[in-house]
C-alpha cells in the first residue's frame, strides 16, 4: 500500500497548493470547499489517466489538476503536526505538581527555499493577497513523477493484472502565506524564508490503495 510503511529519509518531500479561493461548505468550479472530503481535495491536485493498452512494466499516466501549482527548490521543511501545550498544575500537600494537556496552539510552518526570483515571485503575490489556499505536503522516501509544472504525481507501474505504486503520505491544510523574507548569501545560494499559517486542523496522512485490477482507479483515503 502506498502509505509509507518503512523507515526512510523524506528526501522527495514536496509542497503544492490549489490556486483557488476557499469557501465554507462544499466546493465548486472556482472554490475549494472546507466541507469536502480528502478524496475531493486530492482530485484537485491529480487525476489518473486511461490505462488501456498498457503492458506490464509500463508507467500509468497521471495528470496534474488545472489549478495545482508547486513550490519548487525547497531546502528545509518544518515539523508537521500540532505541538503539545503542557500545563503544570500545583498539587497542594504533594511533593510534586501534576501536568495536564492545555489547548494546543497551531504551529506556523517555516520553509526555507533556494531562492530563484523568477520561480518564487508567485509566493510574494500570495502573501500580498492574504487569501487562504489548500496546501498539500507530500512526504515521500522514494522518487515520484514530476510534472513539467513541478507538481509531484504518483509513480505507478503496471504489474501483472494490477499495478504497483511507490509509497508516499499526504497531509492537507488550509492556510495562507504570512511572510516572505529573502536572505542574501555571499558563499552559498540565496535563501528565501516563507511562513505558512494554518487555519484549522492538518489532515493526514492519506494515500492510495491500488486495486488488484488495473482498470480500477486506486482508492484514496
C-alpha positions as CSV (number, residue, x, y, z in Angstrom):
1,X,0.0,0.0,0.0
2,X,1.4,3.4,-0.9
3,X,1.2,5.0,2.5
4,X,4.8,4.9,3.9
5,X,5.3,1.7,5.8
6,X,9.1,1.7,6.4
7,X,11.8,3.8,7.8
8,X,13.4,6.2,5.4
9,X,14.6,9.8,4.7
10,X,11.9,12.0,3.2
11,X,14.2,13.5,0.6
12,X,11.5,13.6,-2.1
13,X,9.0,15.5,0.1
14,X,7.2,18.3,-1.8
15,X,4.8,21.2,-1.3
16,X,1.9,22.2,-3.6
17,X,-1.3,24.2,-3.4
18,X,-4.6,24.8,-5.3
19,X,-4.8,28.3,-6.6
20,X,-8.5,28.8,-5.9
21,X,-10.3,30.7,-3.2
22,X,-11.6,28.8,-0.2
23,X,-15.2,28.8,1.0
24,X,-17.2,27.1,3.7
25,X,-19.2,24.0,2.8
26,X,-18.8,22.2,-0.5
27,X,-16.5,23.5,-3.2
28,X,-17.4,24.4,-6.8
29,X,-15.6,25.2,-10.1
30,X,-14.0,28.3,-8.7
31,X,-13.7,27.5,-4.9
32,X,-12.2,24.8,-2.7
33,X,-14.7,23.7,-0.1
34,X,-13.7,23.3,3.6
35,X,-16.5,20.7,3.9
36,X,-15.2,18.4,1.2
37,X,-13.5,15.1,2.0
38,X,-9.8,14.4,1.4
39,X,-10.6,12.4,-1.8
40,X,-12.1,15.5,-3.3
41,X,-9.0,17.6,-2.4
42,X,-6.6,15.1,-4.0
43,X,-8.7,15.2,-7.2
44,X,-7.9,18.9,-7.5
45,X,-4.2,18.0,-7.5
46,X,-4.1,15.0,-9.8
47,X,-6.2,12.5,-11.7
48,X,-5.4,9.1,-13.2
49,X,-5.5,8.8,-16.9
50,X,-6.6,5.9,-19.1
51,X,-4.9,2.6,-18.6
52,X,-6.0,1.0,-21.9
53,X,-3.2,-0.5,-24.0
54,X,-0.6,-0.6,-21.2
55,X,1.7,-3.6,-20.7
56,X,3.5,-5.0,-17.6
57,X,6.3,-2.6,-16.7
58,X,4.6,0.5,-18.3
59,X,4.1,3.6,-16.3
60,X,0.5,4.5,-15.6
61,X,-0.1,8.2,-16.7
62,X,-1.4,10.8,-14.2
63,X,-2.5,14.4,-15.0
64,X,-1.9,17.5,-12.9
65,X,-5.0,19.4,-11.9
66,X,-5.6,22.7,-13.7
67,X,-5.3,24.8,-10.6
68,X,-2.5,22.9,-8.9
69,X,0.9,24.7,-8.5
70,X,4.2,23.6,-6.9
71,X,6.6,25.3,-4.5
72,X,10.0,24.4,-6.0
73,X,13.5,24.3,-4.7
74,X,12.6,23.8,-1.0
75,X,15.7,23.5,1.1
76,X,14.2,22.8,4.6
77,X,10.8,21.6,5.7
78,X,9.2,22.3,9.1
79,X,7.9,19.9,11.6
80,X,4.4,18.7,10.8
81,X,1.6,18.4,13.4
82,X,0.4,20.1,16.5
83,X,2.9,20.6,19.3
84,X,1.9,19.8,22.9
85,X,0.9,22.6,25.3
86,X,1.5,21.1,28.7
87,X,0.3,22.9,31.8
88,X,1.8,22.3,35.3
89,X,-0.9,22.1,37.9
90,X,0.1,22.6,41.6
91,X,-1.0,19.8,43.9
92,X,-1.0,21.3,47.4
93,X,0.2,18.9,50.0
94,X,2.0,16.9,47.4
95,X,5.7,16.7,46.8
96,X,5.4,17.4,43.0
97,X,2.9,19.1,40.7
98,X,0.9,17.2,38.0
99,X,0.5,18.0,34.3
100,X,-2.5,18.3,32.1
101,X,-2.8,19.0,28.3
102,X,-3.9,22.5,27.6
103,X,-5.2,23.9,24.4
104,X,-2.6,23.5,21.7
105,X,-1.5,26.4,19.5
106,X,-1.5,25.7,15.8
107,X,2.2,26.0,14.6
108,X,3.5,28.3,12.0
109,X,5.1,26.3,9.2
110,X,8.5,27.8,8.3
111,X,10.0,26.7,4.9
112,X,13.4,27.6,3.5
113,X,14.0,27.8,-0.2
114,X,17.0,28.1,-2.5
115,X,15.8,31.4,-3.9
116,X,15.2,32.0,-7.6
117,X,13.3,35.3,-8.1
118,X,11.6,34.3,-11.3
119,X,10.3,31.0,-9.9
120,X,9.3,32.3,-6.5
121,X,7.7,35.6,-7.2
122,X,4.2,34.0,-7.0
123,X,4.8,33.3,-3.3
124,X,5.2,37.1,-2.7
125,X,1.9,37.6,-4.6
126,X,0.2,35.1,-2.3
127,X,1.5,36.9,0.8
128,X,0.3,40.3,-0.6
129,X,-3.2,38.8,-1.4
130,X,-3.5,37.2,2.0
131,X,-6.2,34.7,0.9
132,X,-6.4,31.2,2.2
133,X,-5.4,28.3,0.0
134,X,-5.4,24.5,0.2
135,X,-1.9,23.2,0.6
136,X,-0.6,19.6,0.2
137,X,2.6,18.3,1.7
138,X,3.6,15.0,0.1
139,X,6.0,13.1,2.3
140,X,8.0,10.7,0.2
141,X,11.0,8.5,0.7
142,X,11.1,7.4,-3.0
143,X,11.2,9.4,-6.2
144,X,7.9,10.1,-7.7
145,X,6.9,11.7,-11.1
146,X,7.5,15.4,-11.5
147,X,5.2,17.2,-13.9
148,X,6.6,20.0,-16.2
149,X,4.9,22.4,-13.8
150,X,6.8,20.9,-10.9
151,X,3.8,19.2,-9.2
152,X,4.6,15.7,-7.9
153,X,2.5,12.9,-9.2
154,X,2.3,9.2,-8.2
155,X,4.8,6.8,-9.6
156,X,2.6,3.8,-10.7
157,X,3.6,1.0,-13.0
158,X,1.7,-2.0,-14.4
159,X,2.3,-5.2,-12.5
160,X,0.5,-8.3,-13.6
161,X,-3.2,-7.6,-13.8
162,X,-2.9,-4.7,-11.4
163,X,-0.4,-2.0,-10.6
164,X,2.3,-1.1,-8.1
165,X,2.9,2.4,-6.6
166,X,5.8,3.9,-4.8
167,X,5.0,4.9,-1.2
168,X,4.1,8.4,-0.1
169,X,1.9,10.1,2.5
170,X,-0.1,13.3,2.0
171,X,-1.0,16.0,4.5
172,X,-3.6,18.7,3.7
173,X,-4.1,22.0,5.4
174,X,-5.8,25.3,4.8
175,X,-3.7,28.4,5.4
176,X,-2.0,31.5,3.9
177,X,1.4,32.8,3.2
178,X,2.3,35.1,6.2
179,X,5.9,36.0,5.4
180,X,8.4,36.3,2.5
181,X,12.0,37.1,3.6
182,X,15.0,37.0,1.2
183,X,18.3,36.1,2.8
184,X,21.3,37.1,0.5
185,X,24.2,34.8,0.9
186,X,27.8,35.6,-0.4
187,X,29.1,32.0,-0.1
188,X,26.0,29.8,-0.7
189,X,22.8,30.1,-2.6
190,X,20.5,33.0,-1.8
191,X,17.7,31.8,0.5
192,X,14.0,32.6,0.9
193,X,12.2,32.1,4.2
194,X,8.5,31.6,4.0
195,X,6.0,31.1,6.8
196,X,2.5,29.5,6.2
197,X,-0.2,29.9,8.8
198,X,-2.7,27.1,9.5
199,X,-6.4,27.7,9.5
200,X,-7.9,24.6,11.3
201,X,-6.5,21.1,11.7
202,X,-4.0,19.5,9.4
203,X,-5.4,16.3,7.8
204,X,-3.4,13.2,7.1
205,X,-1.5,11.1,6.5
206,X,-3.5,9.8,3.5
207,X,-2.6,7.9,0.4
208,X,-3.8,5.4,-2.3
209,X,-4.6,1.7,-2.1
210,X,-4.3,0.2,-5.6
211,X,-6.9,-2.2,-6.8
212,X,-6.0,-5.7,-8.0
213,X,-7.5,-4.8,-11.3
214,X,-5.5,-2.2,-13.4
215,X,-8.6,-0.6,-14.9
216,X,-9.9,0.3,-11.4
217,X,-8.6,3.6,-10.1
218,X,-6.8,3.4,-6.7
219,X,-8.9,4.3,-3.7
220,X,-7.7,7.4,-1.8
221,X,-8.3,7.5,2.0
